[in-house]
Amino acid sequence: MSELILKNARIVLDDEVKKGTLVVRDGKIADISTDTSVPSAEDLANDYLIPGLVELHTDHLEGHYAPRPKVRWNPLAAVLAHDAQICSSGITTVLDALRVGMDHDADLTAEEMLVLANAIDDSSEKGSLRADHYLHLRCEVSAPNCHQQFQGFDGHPRVRMASLMDHAPGQRQFRDIEQYAVYYRGKLKMTEQEFQDFCKLRIAQSEANSDRNRGIIAETCKERGIVLASHDDATLEHVEEAVQQGIHVAEFPTTMEAAKASKEAGMAVLMGAPNVVRGGSHSGNIAARELAENNLLDILSSDYIPFSLIQSAFHLDNEVDAISLPQAIQMVSRNPAKACGLDDRGEIAIGKRGDLVRVGVDHAIPIVRTVWREGRRVV
């Protein structure tokens, strides 16, 4: 029997912070008590002890594999580097987001997405990874090849979630063409005429492909038991469509109207942790903090900065009076775990997995000191 005993911890439970001792046996939480006199226990010196974080949507792996245009890193090495950064940020379960449906300007290919998926699977099977890895397919439904590339992942054992997104100008995230111009002209270094031609192509692709791909992929996900997410919903019509398609998670709604309607329809509302930390959306859309203040925020995702996940939870506790630390921690642990059907983790409770993070705090910034996955130290 393996055993881990941690004492003098501020243990963050669902509804309170309790000073005490926690015991993990054979990978599961076996006891939580206020007794801090256990001589053989590891002394956490009054640091916080929180559940391992659960990340549903990170694009971070692609940056390790393709750190510069036309540069490719060894896929196994890229996965290992990504995993190390994820886990050292306190994340013990991660759904790595891989693109399905490539734009004409995409630097990566569908074949490379499968290479990365197989590298994750291979590394996980060999026990080389610190965190528990699954897959989230980001389906760009406006792309002509979206459904074909989605089929390439059919039957892959690590796929737990798929999101339906359309980044065409005038749609969802980029309803404001001015914001679209700022983002894409800066990213792709286009002239005005090149930008206008680019917009025409993307709008035409969206009109030709989006509705069909949304319907086919949504139906397939229902059949396969894959959790389905909408992406960047902006209007009541978007939310009504999501309800009809069996959406469970509303990712990054761009307006208060869409977030409120999604919540009322029973969806979990997910926003970006960088949005919380920065104080607003980089696309000019609704601020995550505003949703939090109106009780419309359920889940946070690190999106493109892994450490932002734990940082955002402590930030909300410090900055939003209506949100306690236990409530903020739920947004990055229990709530995302529940949303993707992983009910064995995400909270500190008897019988749950011993996925734990020791956290100090310095000038309101959390410091990840130690991470355990199923009672085994991984950081």
C-alpha positions in Angstrom: 0.0 0.0 0.0 1.4 3.4 -1.0 0.7 6.3 1.3 1.2 10.1 1.2 0.5 12.2 4.3 0.5 16.0 4.1 0.1 18.2 7.2 -0.1 21.8 8.1 -1.9 22.6 4.9 -4.7 25.0 4.1 -6.8 22.5 2.3 -9.2 24.0 -0.2 -12.4 22.0 -0.1 -15.6 22.7 -2.1 -17.1 25.2 0.4 -14.3 26.1 2.8 -10.5 26.3 3.5 -9.6 23.9 6.3 -6.3 23.8 8.1 -5.3 20.2 8.6 -3.8 17.0 7.3 -4.7 15.0 4.2 -3.9 11.3 3.5 -3.7 9.6 0.1 -3.6 5.8 -0.1 -3.1 3.9 -3.3 -3.7 7.0 -5.4 -7.0 8.0 -3.7 -7.8 10.5 -1.0 -8.4 8.5 2.2 -8.7 11.0 5.0 -9.0 14.7 5.7 -8.6 15.8 9.3 -7.8 18.8 11.5 -5.0 16.8 13.2 -1.6 18.4 12.4 0.5 16.4 14.8 1.3 13.4 12.6 5.1 13.0 12.9 5.7 11.1 9.7 3.8 13.6 7.5 5.3 16.1 5.0 4.9 19.6 6.5 3.4 22.0 4.0 4.1 25.0 6.3 0.6 26.6 5.9 0.7 26.5 2.1 -2.6 25.9 0.2 -3.4 22.4 -0.9 -5.7 22.4 -3.9 -7.0 19.8 -6.3 -5.0 19.2 -9.5 -6.3 21.6 -12.2 -8.3 20.3 -15.2 -7.7 22.0 -18.5 -10.2 21.6 -21.3 -8.8 23.8 -24.1 -5.1 24.6 -24.5 -3.6 25.4 -27.9 -0.1 25.3 -26.3 1.2 22.0 -27.8 1.3 23.4 -31.3 3.8 26.0 -30.3 6.2 23.4 -29.0 5.9 21.4 -32.2 6.1 24.3 -34.6 7.9 27.1 -32.7 8.6 29.0 -35.9 7.1 29.0 -39.4 8.3 25.9 -41.3 10.2 24.7 -38.2 9.2 21.3 -36.8 10.4 19.8 -33.5 10.5 16.1 -32.8 6.9 15.3 -31.9 7.7 13.2 -28.8 10.1 15.9 -27.5 7.4 18.6 -28.2 4.8 16.6 -26.2 7.3 16.1 -23.3 8.1 19.8 -23.2 4.4 20.8 -23.3 3.6 18.2 -20.6 6.3 19.6 -18.3 5.0 23.2 -18.6 1.4 22.0 -18.2 2.1 20.1 -15.0 4.4 22.7 -13.5 1.5 25.1 -13.8 -0.6 22.8 -11.5 -2.5 21.1 -14.3 -2.8 17.3 -13.7 -5.5 16.6 -16.4 -5.4 18.2 -19.8 -7.4 18.0 -23.0 -4.9 19.0 -25.7 -6.6 21.0 -28.4 -5.7 19.9 -32.0 -7.1 21.6 -35.1 -9.5 19.8 -37.5 -10.2 21.7 -40.7 -7.3 23.7 -42.0 -7.5 27.2 -43.4 -5.7 27.8 -46.7 -3.0 29.8 -44.8 -2.4 27.2 -42.1 1.2 26.3 -41.4 0.3 22.9 -39.9 -1.4 20.0 -41.7 -4.0 17.4 -40.8 -1.3 14.7 -40.9 0.7 16.6 -38.4 -2.2 16.8 -36.0 -2.4 13.0 -36.1 1.3 12.8 -35.6 0.9 14.8 -32.4 -2.1 12.8 -31.2 -0.1 9.6 -31.7 2.9 11.1 -29.8 0.6 11.9 -26.9 -0.8 8.4 -26.9 2.6 6.7 -27.2 4.1 8.8 -24.4 1.1 8.3 -22.1 1.1 4.5 -22.7 4.8 4.4 -21.8 4.2 6.4 -18.6 6.5 9.2 -19.8 4.0 12.1 -19.0 3.4 13.8 -15.7 -0.2 14.9 -16.5 -3.1 12.8 -17.7 -3.7 13.7 -21.4 -6.8 13.6 -23.6 -7.7 15.2 -26.8 -10.0 18.1 -27.7 -10.7 18.5 -31.5 -11.1 22.1 -32.5 -13.3 21.8 -35.6 -13.1 24.8 -37.9 -16.4 24.1 -39.6 -16.0 26.7 -42.3 -13.0 24.8 -43.8 -13.9 22.5 -46.7 -11.9 19.6 -45.3 -13.2 19.8 -41.7 -15.4 16.7 -41.7 -12.8 14.7 -43.6 -10.1 15.5 -41.1 -12.5 14.9 -38.2 -13.0 11.4 -39.5 -9.3 10.8 -39.3 -9.7 10.8 -35.5 -12.7 8.5 -35.5 -12.1 5.8 -32.8 -9.1 7.5 -31.3 -9.3 6.5 -27.6 -8.2 9.9 -26.2 -10.8 12.1 -27.9 -13.2 13.4 -25.1 -14.3 16.7 -26.5 -14.9 18.6 -29.8 -15.7 22.2 -30.3 -17.5 23.8 -33.3 -15.9 27.1 -34.4 -16.1 29.5 -37.3 -13.5 32.3 -37.4 -14.8 33.9 -40.6 -15.1 37.7 -40.6 -18.4 38.8 -39.3 -18.9 35.6 -37.4 -18.9 35.1 -33.6 -15.5 36.1 -32.3 -15.0 38.6 -35.1 -18.5 40.2 -35.6 -16.6 43.5 -35.6 -14.7 43.6 -39.0 -12.4 46.3 -37.5 -11.2 43.9 -34.8 -10.8 41.2 -37.5 -8.6 43.5 -39.6 -6.4 44.3 -36.6 -5.9 40.7 -35.7 -5.4 39.2 -39.2 -3.7 42.0 -41.0 -1.2 42.1 -38.2 -0.8 38.4 -38.0 -0.5 37.7 -41.8 1.1 41.1 -42.9 -1.5 41.7 -45.6 -2.1 44.7 -47.8 -5.6 46.2 -47.8 -6.4 44.5 -51.1 -5.0 41.2 -49.9 -7.1 41.5 -46.7 -10.3 42.2 -48.7 -9.6 39.1 -50.9 -8.9 37.1 -47.8 -12.2 38.1 -46.2 -14.2 37.3 -49.4 -12.7 33.8 -49.4 -13.3 33.1 -45.8 -16.9 34.3 -45.9 -17.6 32.2 -49.0 -16.1 29.1 -47.3 -18.3 29.8 -44.2 -21.5 30.1 -46.2 -20.7 26.9 -48.2 -19.5 24.6 -45.4 -20.4 25.7 -41.8 -24.0 24.5 -41.5 -23.3 21.1 -43.1 -20.1 20.5 -41.0 -21.8 21.6 -37.8 -24.7 19.1 -38.3 -22.5 16.1 -39.3 -19.9 16.5 -36.5 -22.6 17.2 -33.8 -24.4 14.0 -34.8 -21.2 12.0 -34.8 -20.2 13.3 -31.4 -23.6 12.3 -29.9 -23.1 8.8 -31.3 -19.6 8.5 -30.0 -20.2 10.0 -26.6 -17.9 12.9 -27.2 -18.6 16.1 -25.3 -19.6 18.9 -27.6 -18.8 22.6 -27.2 -19.8 25.6 -29.1 -17.3 28.4 -29.7 -17.6 32.2 -29.6 -21.4 32.3 -29.5 -22.6 35.9 -29.8 -26.4 35.9 -30.3 -29.5 34.1 -29.1 -29.7 32.4 -32.4 -26.3 30.9 -31.9 -27.3 29.6 -28.5 -30.6 28.1 -29.9 -28.6 26.3 -32.6 -26.2 25.0 -29.9 -29.1 23.6 -27.9 -30.5 21.8 -30.9 -27.0 20.3 -31.6 -26.7 18.9 -28.0 -23.9 21.3 -26.9 -22.8 20.9 -23.3 -20.1 23.6 -23.0 -20.3 27.2 -24.2 -16.7 28.1 -24.9 -15.8 31.8 -24.9 -19.2 33.4 -25.5 -18.6 36.9 -26.8 -21.6 38.8 -25.3 -23.5 38.9 -22.1 -26.6 37.9 -24.0 -25.1 34.7 -25.3 -23.5 33.8 -21.9 -26.8 34.3 -20.0 -28.8 32.3 -22.6 -26.2 29.5 -22.5 -26.3 29.3 -18.7 -30.1 29.3 -18.7 -30.1 26.5 -21.3 -28.0 24.3 -18.9 -24.6 24.7 -20.6 -21.4 25.2 -18.7 -19.9 28.6 -19.6 -16.2 28.5 -20.2 -14.0 31.6 -20.6 -10.3 32.2 -21.0 -8.0 32.6 -18.0 -5.9 35.1 -19.9 -9.0 37.2 -20.2 -9.4 37.2 -16.4 -5.7 38.0 -15.8 -5.5 40.8 -18.5 -8.8 42.3 -17.5 -10.5 41.8 -20.8 -10.7 40.1 -24.2 -7.9 40.6 -26.8 -10.7 40.5 -29.4 -12.7 43.3 -27.8 -15.5 41.0 -26.6 -17.1 40.5 -23.2 -14.7 40.4 -20.2 -14.6 37.2 -18.2 -14.6 39.1 -15.0 -18.0 40.7 -15.9 -19.5 37.2 -16.4 -18.0 36.1 -13.0 -19.5 39.1 -11.3 -22.9 38.1 -12.7 -22.7 34.5 -11.8 -22.4 33.4 -15.4 -18.9 31.8 -15.3 -18.4 28.1 -14.6 -15.1 27.1 -16.2 -11.8 28.7 -16.9 -9.3 27.6 -19.6 -5.6 28.6 -19.9 -6.1 28.7 -23.7 -2.6 29.9 -24.8 -0.8 30.5 -21.4 -0.8 27.4 -19.1 0.1 29.3 -15.9 -2.8 31.6 -16.4 -5.2 28.9 -15.2 -4.0 28.9 -11.6 -3.2 32.6 -11.7 -6.8 33.4 -12.7 -8.3 31.5 -9.9 -6.4 33.3 -7.2 -7.0 36.6 -9.1 -10.8 36.1 -9.0 -10.6 35.4 -5.3 -8.7 38.6 -4.7 -10.6 40.9 -7.1 -14.2 39.7 -7.1 -16.0 40.0 -3.8 -18.7 37.5 -4.7 -16.2 34.7 -5.4 -14.4 32.9 -2.7 -11.2 30.9 -3.2 -13.1 27.5 -3.1 -15.5 28.8 -5.7 -12.7 30.1 -7.9 -10.8 26.8 -7.6 -13.9 24.9 -8.7 -13.8 26.8 -12.0 -10.4 25.2 -12.7 -10.9 21.8 -11.2 -14.2 20.2 -10.3 -16.3 22.1 -12.9 -14.2 21.2 -16.0 -13.8 17.7 -14.8 -17.5 17.3 -14.5 -18.1 18.9 -17.9 -16.0 16.3 -19.7 -17.2 13.3 -17.7 -14.2 12.8 -15.4 -16.1 12.5 -12.1 -13.2 10.7 -10.3 -11.1 13.9 -9.9 -11.3 17.7 -9.6 -11.9 18.1 -5.9 -10.4 17.2 -2.5 -12.9 14.7 -1.2 -12.7 11.1 0.2 -12.5 8.6 -2.6 -11.4 11.1 -5.3 -8.0 10.8 -7.1 -5.0 12.1 -5.2 -4.3 14.8 -7.8 -3.0 17.6 -5.6 -1.1 20.9 -5.9 0.8 22.7 -3.1 0.6 26.4 -3.6 2.3 29.3 -2.0 1.4 32.9 -2.7 3.7 35.9 -3.3 2.2 39.4 -3.9 -1.1 37.7 -5.0 0.7 35.5 -7.5 0.4 31.7 -6.8 3.6 29.7 -6.6 3.3 26.0 -7.6 5.7 24.3 -5.2 4.7 20.6 -5.6 2.3 18.6 -7.8 1.1 15.0 -7.1 -0.9 12.9 -9.6 -2.7 9.9 -7.9 -0.5 10.5 -4.9 2.8 10.3 -6.8 4.9 13.4 -6.9 5.4 14.6 -10.5 6.7 18.2 -9.9 
